Amino acid sequence: MALSPASVKRWMYRNNRPNRLARFLNRLTAVYFGGGVLSSPRWTILEVRGRRTGRVIEAPVVLADHEGGHYLVSMLGEDVNWVRNVRAAGGRAALRRRGRRAVRLVEVPVGERAPILRRYLELAPGARPHFPVTRRAPLSEFARIAGRYPVFRVLPGDGDG
């Protein structure tokens, strides 16, 4: 029996935690995304201070554009370290791709997330196995699950990221 890419992704992130293979691939992806030479302009690295250690933590992310804004979405939902770190840092972070820029991440209210989540699934095929809807689902289906997936609007930072 062959495994589907979706089942492999779910296995790699069982209980919304990356296993050893996923952690290795995330580190590799961070190098690839951060360099920006061969990657998509939507792929970038999020840098945020760890809420416990104070060290800068890196996470590969996909920037979703919607109605002139840029957004970060947590494909694994609420229980993710980078989400907790962003909240603890008051939204202060940085994005790195061919350079580093300080940003402020502002959480989008649940009622406004549906179209952003749909756009995100269009742009991030690796996230699709983690969502209970397809990228072509009606907005009402995205609205139904919006509370499970944090979304942050990316705004210019104060140089502190």
C-alpha positions as CSV (number, residue, x, y, z in Angstrom):
1,M,0.0,0.0,0.0
2,A,1.5,3.3,-1.1
3,L,1.5,6.3,1.3
4,S,0.0,9.6,0.0
5,P,1.9,12.8,0.5
6,A,-0.9,14.0,2.8
7,S,-0.5,11.0,5.1
8,V,3.3,11.4,5.2
9,K,2.8,15.1,6.2
10,R,0.4,14.2,8.9
11,W,2.9,11.5,10.2
12,M,5.7,14.1,10.2
13,Y,3.6,16.5,12.3
14,R,1.7,14.0,14.5
15,N,0.0,15.9,17.4
16,N,1.1,19.2,15.7
17,R,4.7,18.5,16.6
18,P,7.4,17.9,14.1
19,N,9.2,14.6,14.4
20,R,12.9,14.2,13.9
21,L,12.7,14.1,10.1
22,A,10.4,17.1,10.0
23,R,12.8,19.1,12.2
24,F,15.7,18.2,10.0
25,L,13.7,19.2,6.9
26,N,12.6,22.4,8.5
27,R,16.3,23.4,9.2
28,L,17.2,22.6,5.6
29,T,14.2,24.6,4.4
30,A,15.2,27.5,6.6
31,V,18.6,27.7,4.9
32,Y,17.0,27.4,1.5
33,F,14.2,30.0,2.2
34,G,16.5,32.4,3.9
35,G,19.0,32.6,1.0
36,G,16.2,33.6,-1.3
37,V,18.2,32.8,-4.4
38,L,16.3,29.8,-5.7
39,S,13.1,30.0,-3.7
40,S,9.7,31.6,-4.3
41,P,9.3,35.2,-3.1
42,R,6.5,33.9,-0.9
43,W,8.9,31.7,1.1
44,T,10.7,33.4,3.9
45,I,12.1,32.8,7.4
46,L,10.3,34.1,10.5
47,E,12.6,35.2,13.3
48,V,11.1,35.7,16.7
49,R,12.6,35.7,20.3
50,G,11.8,32.5,22.2
51,R,9.5,33.2,25.1
52,R,11.5,31.1,27.5
53,T,15.1,31.3,26.2
54,G,15.2,34.7,24.6
55,R,17.1,33.2,21.7
56,V,16.1,34.0,18.2
57,I,14.0,31.1,16.8
58,E,13.6,30.6,13.1
59,A,10.7,29.0,11.3
60,P,10.1,28.7,7.5
61,V,6.8,30.3,6.6
62,V,4.8,31.2,3.5
63,L,3.6,34.8,3.0
64,A,0.1,34.9,1.8
65,D,-1.1,38.0,0.0
66,H,-4.7,39.2,0.2
67,E,-6.2,42.5,-0.7
68,G,-2.9,44.4,-0.6
69,G,-1.7,42.9,2.7
70,H,0.7,40.1,3.6
71,Y,-0.2,37.4,6.2
72,L,1.4,34.5,8.0
73,V,-0.8,31.5,8.8
74,S,0.0,28.7,11.3
75,M,-0.7,25.5,9.3
76,L,-0.6,23.5,12.5
77,G,-3.1,25.6,14.4
78,E,-2.9,27.3,17.8
79,D,-0.5,24.9,19.6
80,V,2.7,25.9,17.8
81,N,5.8,27.5,19.3
82,W,6.2,30.3,16.7
83,V,2.7,31.4,17.4
84,R,3.2,31.4,21.2
85,N,6.5,33.2,20.7
86,V,5.0,35.9,18.5
87,R,2.2,36.5,21.0
88,A,4.7,36.7,23.9
89,A,6.9,39.1,21.9
90,G,4.0,41.5,21.4
91,G,4.1,40.8,17.6
92,R,7.8,42.0,17.3
93,A,9.6,39.7,14.8
94,A,11.6,39.8,11.6
95,L,11.3,38.2,8.2
96,R,14.5,37.1,6.4
97,R,14.8,36.5,2.7
98,R,17.9,38.0,0.9
99,G,18.1,40.3,3.9
100,R,16.3,40.9,7.1
101,R,13.5,43.3,7.9
102,A,11.8,44.0,11.2
103,V,8.1,43.5,11.2
104,R,5.1,43.7,13.6
105,L,2.7,40.8,13.4
106,V,-0.9,41.7,14.3
107,E,-3.4,38.8,14.9
108,V,-6.3,38.9,12.5
109,P,-9.8,38.5,14.2
110,V,-11.4,35.1,13.5
111,G,-14.2,36.7,11.5
112,E,-11.8,38.1,9.0
113,R,-9.6,34.9,8.4
114,A,-11.6,32.9,5.9
115,P,-10.5,34.5,2.7
116,I,-6.9,34.7,3.9
117,L,-6.9,31.0,4.8
118,R,-8.2,30.1,1.4
119,R,-5.5,32.2,-0.3
120,Y,-2.9,30.6,1.9
121,L,-3.9,27.1,0.8
122,E,-3.6,28.2,-2.8
123,L,0.0,29.3,-2.2
124,A,1.2,26.6,0.3
125,P,0.6,23.1,-1.0
126,G,2.6,21.6,1.9
127,A,0.0,23.0,4.3
128,R,-3.0,21.4,2.6
129,P,-2.8,18.0,4.4
130,H,-3.2,19.9,7.7
131,F,-6.5,21.6,6.8
132,P,-9.9,19.8,6.9
133,V,-11.1,21.7,3.8
134,T,-9.8,21.8,0.2
135,R,-8.4,25.0,-1.3
136,R,-11.5,25.3,-3.5
137,A,-14.0,25.0,-0.6
138,P,-16.5,27.8,-0.3
139,L,-15.6,30.6,2.1
140,S,-18.3,29.4,4.5
141,E,-16.2,26.2,5.1
142,F,-13.1,28.3,5.8
143,A,-15.1,30.5,8.2
144,R,-16.2,27.3,10.1
145,I,-12.5,26.4,10.8
146,A,-11.0,29.9,11.1
147,G,-10.8,29.8,14.8
148,R,-8.4,26.9,14.7
149,Y,-5.7,28.6,12.5
150,P,-4.0,31.8,13.8
151,V,-3.4,34.4,11.1
152,F,-1.1,37.4,11.5
153,R,-1.0,40.5,9.3
154,V,2.6,41.6,8.5
155,L,3.2,45.3,9.1
156,P,6.4,47.3,9.1
157,G,8.4,46.9,12.3
158,D,10.1,49.5,14.5
159,G,13.6,48.1,13.9
160,D,13.3,46.0,17.1
161,G,12.4,42.7,15.4
